[in-house]
Amino acid sequence: MFFAGHSNAADFYCPRYEFVYNNNKDTIKEDIKKILSALRLASFDVDEDHLWGLEIPFRTLVPTPTLIAHDLSKNLGKELASDWASKTYAEFVKLKNQHLAK
């Protein structure tokens, strides 16, 4: 399981990462090296998507794959909501027309 949060710093909120897993205690050091290597290779971007509504805007540094996954899931959510709304409206019109035809 992976959690990305942030903690306060001077200019940026630096990401905080928590990893929970069931694994052999002998491999923890190696697992930590792999995680840090992956974060280093992933590169970081500034998350500006969550700045609205804040009195004091701040910037959060987030791994690029996390931002990409966030954007993809947000776009998919919009598409699913739009599809659901259009199907619901079409069903409503169909039922209304059936009712009026009686």
Summary of the structure (lengths in Angstrom):
residues: 102
radius of gyration: 22.2
end to end distance: 56.0
largest distance: 74.0
contacts: 196
relative contact order: 0.12
helix: 55%
strand: 23%
